Amino acid sequence: MKTILVGIKRAVDYNVRVRVKSDGTGVETDGVKMSINPFDEIALEEALRLKEAGRTEEVVVISVGPSEAQQQLRTGLAMGADRAILIESDDAPQPLTLARAFLKLVEKENAGLVLLGKQSIDSDNNQTGQMLAALWGRPQATSASGIEVDGDTARVTREVDAGLEVVDIDLPGVITADLRLNTPRYVKLPDIMKAKKKPLETMSLADLGVEAGGDIVSSAFAPPEERSKGVIVEDVAGLVGALKEKGLL
């Protein structure tokens, strides 16, 4: 195949303790470290490995978000991607909007494979890959822990409740990455410098003929309730009594 498209999302770094804004309108991002969504970083690593194995000619990273998302795209270029495309949007796009935007780029780039993270760590929707496959009318394999590409087919290993499931799909298609698919490479300083010279194209949703927005509206945000202190009991009878007091028995 000629091109693999990889979607990456700008998200709060997974090492950061997320805090809700004092007015409850969202998550605090001012002064907070932002990174590539971990599942997307794994998807990009897999695409780069496929290129190194001679399964594709180029890897293109795509992101939908604010202009600041260029930082994450440059990180993707430093990892080894050839080109980057930023679809600028001040609002956080919903999965269906993302799928429609990705479809336009799939058609424009004539992509042979789209690799996405199975979900983002902020919204946890796990929907974009499936929606893209449905709109595209092409096969999908989700939550991949192993990928083998041979010509116009891909064999995907998935972790399911009963163990491992192996799915064969025809390409072009959509594959979403799970955590155990690989370990992303470490970005070195020389690669960061080289990435500054790689092409990064910017456009808007309107340029693609895609309308922003959607039917889902977040009305308020609140942190989870703090855990209550545990109770130490001396014996089984004390445990049973404590459970009865809480109405659990």
N, C-alpha and C positions, 0 to 999 in steps of 0.2 A: 504494500500500500504506500501511497505517497505521503499522506499527512495524518497525524494523530492530533486531535484537539483535546486539551486538558482544561477543565474548568477549575479555577481556584477562587477561594473567597477570603476576604480580609476579615479576620475575627480577633477577638480578644485572646491573647496568648494563653495557652492552657495552664501555664504555671501561675497566672495571675488570679487572685481571689476576686471574684466578680462582686461588685457593689451596686445596689440599686440607687438611683438618684433620689435626693431628699424629697422631691415633689412627686415621686412615683411614676414619672413619665417614661422611664427607660433605664438602661444600664449605663453606669458612669464609664465614659471612654476618655475624658480629658486627662492627659498625662499618663494614660494606660498603654502598656506595650501591646502592639497589634502584630499579628503574624499570619502566615498562611494557615488556614484551617487544617489540622493534622491529617484528616482523611484525604484531603485534596493533595497535600504534600506527598502522601504515599502513592496516590494515583499518578502524580507527575514523575516520581521516581520510577514507577513501572513503565511509563511511556519512554523514559530515557533509556531504560534497560532494553526495551524492544528495539529502539533505534540502534543501540550499540550492538545488538545481535543481528542487525541488518534486516529487521522486519518492517521498517519504515524509513522514509527519507528525511522527514522533518517532524518536529514537535512544536506545536503552537499552544501557548497558554492564554487563557481568556478569563477575564474577570468582569463582573458587573458591580459597580459601586462608585463611591466618590473618587475624586482625583487622587486622593491619598493612597488609593489601592495600587497606584503605580509602584509604590515601594515593594509590595508583595509580588507584583509582576516582575520587577527587576531581580528579586530573589529567585524567582522561577527561571529567569534567563541566566542567572549566575549558576544555578544548578545544572544547566545545560540545554534549556529550551532554545529554539532558534529564533522565534518571533513571539511577540506579545500583542494582545488586543485588549484595550480597555473600553468597555461600554459604560460611559459615565452616567450615573444616576444618584441624585442626592437622597432619594428614598430607598429603603431596603426592599429590593424586589422580592415578590413572592415566587414560590417554585414554578407556577405556571408561566409567569412572565419570564423567568430565567429560561425555562424550556423553550419558549417561543423564540427568544433571542438567540439561544444556542442553535436552534434549528436553522435560522437564517444564515448563521455563520457556517454551519455544516454544509448547507447547499452552496454557499459562496466558495468555500475552500475545498469542496468535494472530498470531505474527510472519509477515511476508511475505517476509523474507529474513534469513538469519543470515550474518554476516561474521566470519571468523576469520583469524588469521595462519596461514600454511601450516604453521608449526612454531614451537616455542619454542627459544631459543638455549641453554637449559640441558639439556633432555632430547633435543631434536632428533628427536622421534618422528614428526612429520608423519602423525598418525593421527586426531586428534579430529574434524576436519571430515568425513572419509570415514565414520567410525563414526556420527556424528550423522545424516548423510544416509541411511545404511543403516537405522538404527533408525526414522527419520522416514518412510522410504519416499518421499523426494523427491529430485529431481535435484541433482547437485553439479558444480561446476567448480573445479578446484584450481589453485594457483600462478598466480593471475591477474595479468597485467601491464596489463590494460585492462578496464574494465567499462562497458557501456552498458545502462541499464534503460529499457524502453519498455513501459509497462503491466504486463502479466503475463508478460513475457519479459525475459531478460537475455542480452546478447551479451558473451561473455568471451573476451579474447585471452590465450593462454597461450604462454609461451616453452618450446619443446621443442628437442631436439637438432638437428632439421632446420630450425629457424627459428621461425615463429610459427604457432600453431594457433588457429582461431576456433571457439568452441563456443556454440551457442544452447541455453538451458535455460528451461523453464517455471518460473514462480514460484508458490508458495513454493519455496525451495531454499537450498542452502548454497554459499557461495563462499569460498575461502581466498586470502589475499593474498600476493603475492610482493614482493620489495624494490623493483622498478621500477614498481610500480603508481602511486605518488605520493610526494611529500615532505610529511610531516606538518607542520602549522602550528606556529608558535612560540606558546607560552602566555604571555599578558601578565598583569601583576599584577592589573588590574581584573577579569579573567576568573577568576583564582584566588579573589578575594574573593567574586564572585558565586556561584562553585561551592559555597561553604560553605552556601548557603541552598537548594541543590537537594536533592531527596529522595534518600536513600540507605537502601535497605531491607536488613536483614540476616535471614538464615535459616540453617538447617542442612540437611545432606544428608537427615537423618531427616525434616525437615519436608516434603521433596519425595518421600519414600518411596524414597530411593536409598541403598543400602548402600555404605559406604566400604570402601576396601581393594581387593585384587586378587591376581592370581596372580604378579605380578612382584615379586621381592624383591632389592634391591641389597645384596650381602653385603660389599663393600669398595670403596674408592675409592683411586686412586693417580695421581699426576701422570705425564705422559708422560716418557719417558727424555730426558735432555739430548742434544742433537745433538753428535756427535763433531766434532772439528776437521777441516777440509778438508786435502787434500794438494795441493801445487803441483808440477806436473810440467813438465819443460822441453820435451818434444816428444811426438809421437804414440806413439813407442815406449815412452816412460815412462808414458804414460796406459794403454797396453795392459798393461804390466807391473804397474801398480798395481791394475788391475781383476782380473788373474789372481791376485794375492796375496789379494784379498778373496773369491776364488771366484766372481766375477761373469762370468767368461769361461771 
